[in-house]
Amino acid sequence: MSRASAAHRLRGSALGITAGLIGWFVLVELTSGILQGFYVPLFSDIVVALGIHDSDVNWFEAAQLLLSALVLPVLAKLGDMYGHKRILLIAAILTAGASWWLVFAGTFWTFLIAWALQGFYVVWLPLEIALIFERGRRQNRGVSTTRRAAGLLVVGLEAGAIIGALAAGRIFAATSGNLTVTLMVPAVAVTLIAVVIWLAVPESEPLPGRSLDTGGFVILAWGLLLVTGALVYMRMIGQFGLGSTAWWWVIALLIAGVVVFVWFVRYELSKDDPAIDIRVLRKPEMWPVQATAFLVGISLLGAQGPLSTYAGTDSSLGYGLGLDATARSNVIGVYLVSLIVGAVLFAITSRRVNPRLMLIVASTLVGIGYTLFLPFHLELWQVLLNLSIAGIGSGALVAALPAAAAAAAPRGQTGIASALTNTTKTIGGTFASAVFGVVLAAGAGAVASQTAASLGGYMTVWAICAGGGFLAAILLFFVPKVAFADTVAEESEAVAGEARIL
């Protein structure tokens, strides 16, 4: 058998294995999307069942956010050290356990703890990206394979969110308002997906001789806890109108968080096997990617609340759409569909278009979409058009960023690099949510309605989201033009290595 035919046969077999792996991971992300979309329509009924106030629901998001920010880098690093499948399975089992706990949680505190623990699902996507990248790396197709796969995974994620949101209310009605039975559905789904991971997903090959930088992760955890805690507190000030003295606590927590992060950087630079390799983060193909993840989180995660409230604002005020709950959910549905379209376009074009250019174009679309809100926001079709443009860009970025980070990371650090895009995106969303809450609350009462935010507040939100998209596009010009691509040298080495195996 010739070298060329041997290499072709082996590569075809490997590609088949990778395609099968991607298929299983689409199911995993479908389940992740169901988790993220299923509970939201049920919050009013959960509030009644637990005997709490509507505002207490905010603590669910805050608790899960804090836990996710803390555990994500640790679990990703453990995946790099001991095998990504092993940690993915552990995370799925923990998520399943928390989902079942939610079914039977009868008090606010037990539900809050279970809800926070369910946040382990945030590490699923980074570990999947790492597994696909490591599998593709063996035939030197890691970068291109991961880009295409990431788009499909995001399609599964967003489709799952839509399915979950649509199914929750219908299942609740079909069970005659039985909340316990309804909450069993996502728990069963996660349990089944844990079995799929256990039986169908192959393990990666971790590098031997790695160690866990416990000290570094403890310092990082404190930094994240201080910063995210300050941002959550800032959002509470805007929402509940706490006294002006509360701002001193926000400032103090932020300063303390910055000091801890400076300490963390100095500590990590002194370690041979750090928790997060700061030297890798300094690379021109890495830091713009992480910065873009932060900036896209501003609009992707932080702007959804303002969007919903604007759509529901009485149009008699001279702005707002005056939509009821059903119509508002349809607007969100259109936005989610546009995310899917962006992810699909990314998966289709990733093989033909320069990855760097694709990231720049996607970021620019986010900026354009939110800029259009400034002059065009009075009609429903205008809002849907603006959201669709921004959503296509956001969908492409959600798919592209973890793959780009994995491509820029050295072997043994793909999991943590991919996970960091999720962490920075979450921090960006938290930051934006806190700032937007304050901005919109500042304008409340200045208009005819004592509850509606001012148009100036919404304009500020849209301007910040637009600025984030355009700034990300500018930062991505600092990425080398040849970044995130399979190299010719690697391809030649792959063919020679495959022939030697045979």
N, C-alpha and C positions, 0 to 999 in steps of 0.2 A: 504494500500500500504506500502511495507517495505521501510526502510530507503535507502537501496542499490538501489532498483528499482526507487525510487523517485529521488535520486541523479543522477542516470544514465539518466533518462528521461529529467531532467532539464538541465543536462550538454549537452546532445545531442541537445536540443533546442538552448542552448546558442552557441554551436559550429556552428550550422546552421546560426544563426544570424551573428556570426563573419565571417563566410565564405562569406556570402552575402556582408558584409561590405568591406571585402578585394576585392571582385569583383568590387565594385564601385570605390575603390581606385586605382585599376589597370587602370581603365579608366582615372582617374585623372592624374596618372603618365604618361600614354600614351600621354595625352594632354601636360603635362609638357615637355616630350621629343620632341613633335612636335615643341613647342616653341623654344627649344634649337637647333633643327636641321634645321628648315625651313628657317631661314633668311640668314644663312651663304652662301649658293650658290647664293643668290641674292645681296650680298654686292656690287659687281661691278655695277650692275644696279641701286642700291640705291645711290651709289656715283655719277653716272651720273645724276640721277633725282634731287639730292640735289645740284648739281654743286659744289662738294667739292673734295678734294684730297684723294687718297687711304689711306694715313697715318692718315687722320682724323677719320677713322673707329676705330682706337685704343681708341679714347675717348668714344665711345659707351660702350666698355667693361669696361673701367675704371670707368665710371659714374655708370653703373649698379652694378659693384662690390662694390663700396663705399656705395651705398644705401642699397644693400643687407646686407652688414656687419653691418650696423647701425640698420636696422629695424628687422632683424631676431631674436635676443635675446629678443627684446621688445615684438614682436608679440607672440613669444613662451611663454613668461611669462604671457601675457594677456590670452592666451589659458588656461594655468594652473589655472588662477584666475577666469575666466568668462565662460569657456567652450571652448573646442578645436574646435568643429564644428562651433561655432559662429565666431571665428577668422579665421578659414579656409575659410568660406564663404566670409567674408570681404576681405580677401587676394585675393580670386578668382575674386570678383567683381572689385577690384582695378586693377588686372592684365588684366581683360577683357576691362576695360575702357582705360588703357594704350595701349592695342593692337589695339583698334579702333582708338585711337589718332594717332598711327603710320600710319594707312591707309591714313589719310588726312593731316599728317604733311608735309608741303611743304618747310620748311627751316631746316638748320642744327640744330639750337638751339631748335626748337620745336620737331624735331625728337630725339635729344639727351635727352631732358627731358622725353619724352614719353618712350624712350628705358630704361632709368634709372628706371622709375616707373614700368615698366613691371617686374622688378626684385623682386616684391613681391611674385612671384611664388616660391622663394627659401624656403619659410616657409611651403609650402604644405606638403612635405615629413615628416618633424619632427612632424607636427600636426597629420598627418595620423598615424604615428607610435604611438604617444601618445594615440590617440583614440582607436587603436587596442589593445594596451597594457592595457588600462583602461577597455575595454570591456572584454578582456581575464582574467584580474585580478579577476573579479567577480566569475569565477569558478576556480581560482588559476591555470590558464593556461596562464597567461599573458606573461611570458618569452618565453616559447616554441612556443606559437601561434604567437608572434611578430617576432620571428626569421624566421619562415616559411613564414610569410606574407611579411617581408622585402625583401626576395629574389624575390618573385613574383612582388613586386612593382618596384624593380630595373629592372626586365625583361621588365615590361611595359614602364619604363622610357627610356631604351636603344632602345627598339623596336620603340617607338615614335620618338626618334632622327633619327633613320634610315629612318622611313617613311617620316618624315618631310624633310630630306635632299633629298630623292629621289623624293618626290612629288613637291618640290618647282620649280625646273627647268622645269618639265613637265607641271605644271599648268601655269607657265609664258609663255611657248611656245604655249600652247593651247589657251591662251587668246591674242595671237599675241603681246606679250610683254607689256600687260597692267599691270603695277606694282600695281596700286590701287586695281584692282580686285584680283590680286594674294595675296596681303597682307590682304585681307578680310578673307581668309581661316583660318589662325590661330586665328583671332579675333572671328570668328563664333564658332570655336572649344572651346575656353575658355568660351565664353558666355554660350554655351550649358552645359559645365561641371559645371559652377556655378549653373545652374538650377538643375543638378543632385545632387550636394552637398546639396542644399536647400531642395530638396524633399526626398532624399534617405538616407542621412547620419544621424544617431541618435547622440544626444548630450552626452558628457561625464558628469561626476558628479564632479564639482570642489569643493575643500574644502572651507568651509565658513570662513570668518574672515581674508582673505588675503588682502594685501595692495601692491600697486605698489611703489617700491623704485625708485622714480623719480630721486633723486640725484645720486644714484648709476648708473642708466642708462645714465645719462648725462655725468658722468665721463667716463664710458665705451665707450660711443660714441666718446668722444674726443680722448681717447686712440686709438681706432680703426681707427679713421680718420687720426691721425698723422702717425701711423705705415703703414697703407695701402697707404696713400699719399706718404710717403717716398719710398715705394716699387714701386709704379707706376712711380714716378719721376726717380728712378733708372733705370727702364726699358726704359724710354724715353732717358736717357743719352746714354744707349747702342745702342738704335735704331737710334737716330738722331745725335749722336756724339757731345753732348753739351760740353762746356768748362769744364776744371778741377775744376773750382770754384764751379760748380753745385754740386760736391760731398759734399761740406761743408753743403749744404742745406739738402742733404739726411741724413748725420750724425746727424745734428741738429734735424731733424724731428724724427729720430729713438730714439735718447736720450730722447727727450721730450716725446715720446710715452711710453718708458719704465718707466720714472718718473711718468707719469699719471697712468700707470697700477699698480705700487707700491702703489700709493695713493688709487687706486680703491680697492686693496686687503685689505688695512688697514681699509678703510671705510666700506667695506662689512662685515668684521669680527666684527664690532661694531653694526651691525643691527640685529634685531630679525627676520625680514622677508626680507632678502637681495634680490637684483636683481638676483645675481648668488651666490649660497651658496658655499663659498670657502671651507667650512668644508667637503661638499660632494665631491668636486673636489679632495680633499686630499685622499679620500678613495682609497685603493689599487686596487679595481675593477673599479675605475673611471679614475684616472689620466693616466694610460697606454692607455686606450681607446682614450682619447682626444689627447694624444701625437701621437698615431698611425694615427688618422685622419689627423693631421698636416703633418705627414711624407708621408702618401699615397697621399695627395694633391700635393706633389712635383712632382710625376710621373704622376698622373692621370690628373692633370690640367696644370701643368707647362711644361711637356715634349712634348705636342702635336704639338706646333709650331716648335720646333727643328726637330721632326720626319718628319713633312711635308717638311721642307726645305732640310733636308738630302735626302729624297726620290726624290726631284727634282734636286739635285746637279748633274752637269754633271759628269758622271762616268769617263771621260777622265782625270780627276784630280787624279785618283787613288783611289777614294772612291766615295760614293754617288751612287744612282740608276739610275739617269737620266730619271725619269718617268714624263710623262705629267700630266696635271691636272686630267684627268679622271682616270688614273692609280693610282695617289696619293689618290684620293677619295676612290678607291677600297681598298687600304691599310688601310685607316682609317676605312672603313667598316668592314674589317676583325677584326680589333681591337675591334670595338663595338660589333661584334658578340661574340668575346671571353669574353667580359664583361658579356654578357647575359648568356653564358655558365657557367661562374663563379657564377653568381647569382642563376641560376637554380640548380647547384650542391649544393650550400649552402642551398637552400630551401629543397632539397631532403634529404640531409644528416644531417640537423640541429637537427633532432629528435634522431639520433643514435650516433652522434659524439659529444664528449665533446666540448662545445662552445669555451672554452679557447684554446684548441688544434687546433680547426678550424681556429681561428684568427691567431695563430702562423704559421700554414701551409700556409695560404693565404699570409701573409706578406713575408714569405720565398720565395714563388713563384714569387712575385714581384721582390725580390732581385735577384733571379736566372735568371729571364727573362732579366733584364737589364745588369747583369754581362755577359751574353752570347753575348751581343752586342760588348763587348771589343775585343774578338777574331774573332767573326763571324758577319760581317756587309756588306760584299761586294756583296752578292747575294740576290735576292729578297726573295727566299725561307728561307734564314737565318733570314732576318728581320721579315718575317711573323711568323716564328716559335718563335722567341724571344718575339715578341709582343703578340702572343697568350698565351704563358706561363705567362707573366706579366699580361695580360688582365684577365685571369681566376682568378688569385689572387686578382686583383683590383676589379673585379666584386663581388667576395665573400665579400671583405672588405666593399665595398659601401653598401651592403645589411646588413652586420653584425654589423657595428659600431653604427648606430642609435639604433638598437634593444638592443645592449649590454649596451649602455648608459642609455636607458630607464629602463633596468632591474636593473642597479646599483643605480638608483635614488629613493629616498623616494617618497611616494605618494604625489601628488601635485607638483612634479618637473619633471615629465616625459617629458613634452614638451620642457622645457628649456634645459634639459640634452641632448635630441636628437638634438635640434637645435645647440647646441654648437659643436657637431661633424661636422656639416656643416660649421659653422663659422671657426673652426680651419682648416678644410680641405681647405677652400677658402683662408685663410691666407697663408697656406703652398703652395698652387698653385701660389698665387701672389708673394710670396717670391722667389719661384723657377723660375717663369717667368722672374722676374727682374734680378736675378743672371744669368740665362741662356742667357738672352739678352746681358748682359755685356760680358760674357765669349765668346759667339759666335762673337760678334762685335769686340772683341780684336784680333781675328784671321783673320778677313776679310782683304783682301788685301795682306796677307802673302803668298797667293797661286797664282796660275796662273790666276784665276778669281779674279777680284777686288770686287766682290759681295759675293762670297762664303766664308763661315766660314771654318776655318782650321779643319783638322781631329782631332787635339788635343782638339779643343773646343768641338766637338761632344763627344769625349772620356770622357771629364770632365763631360758633361751632363749625360751620361750613368752611370758613376761611382757614381755621386751624387744620382741618382735615385736608383741604386742598394744598396748603403749605407743606404738610407732611409728605404728600405724594410727590410734589415737585422737588422737595429737598432730597428725597430718596433717589429720584432719577438723577439728580446732580451728583450725589455721593457715589452712585454706581459707575460713573465715568472714571472713577479712580481705580476700578477693577481692571486688571490687564485684559487686553482684547482676547487673548487665547485661553482665559480661565474657563474652568468648568467643561472642558472638552476632552475627549479621548485622544491621546497623542499617537502619532505615527510610530514613535519609538516603542511605546508600550504594545502596540498592535504587533509589531515585528517580534518582540520578545514573547508575546503570547503564542504566536504561530510556532516559533522555535520550541517553546516549552511544551506545547501540546504534542508536537512531533516526537520530542524526546520521551514523553510519557508512553507513547505507543511503540 
